[in-house]
Amino acid sequence: MQKENIKPLGENVLVKLVKVSPKTKSGIFLPETASADRPQEGKVLAIGASEKIQVKKGQTVIFAKYSGTEIKMGSDECLILKAEDILAVVE
């Protein structure tokens, strides 16, 4: 699937998952088991037509754990989330 082919409906948002670096800012490498949970941060690729959506395309957001529907677009892992599952915008 190509990114241009998916347009979320209503209050839904398409988010590309951001991979967390295995290395912390201080230079410590984290083992695979420390990051076994799926990421809770992503970049907004597309938004639905609802006026209730408070995020914009291109913003990085933090969303509720285990929310959304997983889809695969090429080699990218993406989620379709409800706008209410988005908790914060990373500035």
C-alpha positions as CSV (number, residue, x, y, z in Angstrom):
1,M,0.0,0.0,0.0
2,Q,1.2,3.5,-0.7
3,K,0.8,6.4,1.7
4,E,-1.2,8.4,-0.8
5,N,-3.9,5.7,-1.0
6,I,-5.1,5.9,2.7
7,K,-7.3,8.8,3.8
8,P,-8.6,8.4,7.4
9,L,-12.4,9.1,7.8
10,G,-14.1,11.0,10.5
11,E,-12.1,11.5,13.7
12,N,-9.3,9.1,12.7
13,V,-5.6,9.8,12.2
14,L,-3.0,7.9,10.3
15,V,0.3,7.7,12.2
16,K,3.7,6.2,11.2
17,L,5.3,4.5,14.2
18,V,8.6,6.1,15.2
19,K,11.3,3.6,16.1
20,V,13.0,4.3,19.5
21,S,16.8,4.4,19.4
22,P,18.4,1.5,21.3
23,K,20.9,4.1,22.6
24,T,20.0,6.7,25.3
25,K,21.2,10.3,25.0
26,S,23.9,9.6,27.6
27,G,25.3,6.7,25.4
28,I,23.9,3.7,27.2
29,F,22.6,0.9,24.9
30,L,19.3,-0.6,25.9
31,P,18.7,-4.4,25.3
32,E,16.0,-5.6,23.0
33,T,13.9,-6.8,26.0
34,A,13.8,-3.2,27.4
35,S,11.9,-2.0,24.3
36,A,9.7,-5.1,23.7
37,D,6.5,-3.1,23.9
38,R,5.4,-1.4,20.7
39,P,6.2,2.3,20.3
40,Q,3.8,4.9,21.7
41,E,5.2,7.7,19.5
42,G,4.5,8.4,15.8
43,K,4.4,11.0,13.1
44,V,1.0,12.1,11.7
45,L,0.8,11.2,8.0
46,A,-2.9,12.1,7.4
47,I,-6.0,13.2,9.3
48,G,-9.7,12.8,8.9
49,A,-12.1,15.6,8.0
50,S,-13.5,16.2,11.5
51,E,-13.0,19.6,13.1
52,K,-12.4,17.9,16.5
53,I,-9.0,16.7,15.4
54,Q,-6.4,18.9,17.1
55,V,-3.2,17.6,15.4
56,K,-1.8,18.5,12.0
57,K,0.0,16.5,9.4
58,G,3.8,16.2,10.1
59,Q,3.5,16.5,13.9
60,T,5.0,13.9,16.2
61,V,2.4,12.6,18.7
62,I,2.3,10.3,21.8
63,F,-0.7,8.0,21.9
64,A,-2.3,5.5,24.3
65,K,-0.6,2.1,24.5
66,Y,-2.3,-0.7,22.5
67,S,-4.6,1.7,20.7
68,G,-5.4,1.9,17.0
69,T,-5.4,-0.6,14.1
70,E,-2.1,-1.7,12.7
71,I,-1.5,-1.5,9.0
72,K,1.6,-2.1,6.9
73,M,2.5,0.4,4.1
74,G,5.6,-0.9,2.3
75,S,8.2,-1.3,4.9
76,D,6.6,1.2,7.3
77,E,4.4,0.2,10.3
78,C,1.5,2.5,10.7
79,L,-1.6,2.9,12.9
80,I,-5.0,4.3,12.3
81,L,-5.9,5.9,15.6
82,K,-9.0,7.6,17.0
83,A,-8.2,11.3,17.7
84,E,-9.2,10.7,21.3
85,D,-6.3,8.2,21.7
86,I,-3.7,10.9,21.0
87,L,-2.5,12.1,24.3
88,A,0.1,14.8,23.4
89,V,2.1,16.5,20.7
90,V,5.9,16.5,20.9
91,E,7.3,20.0,20.3
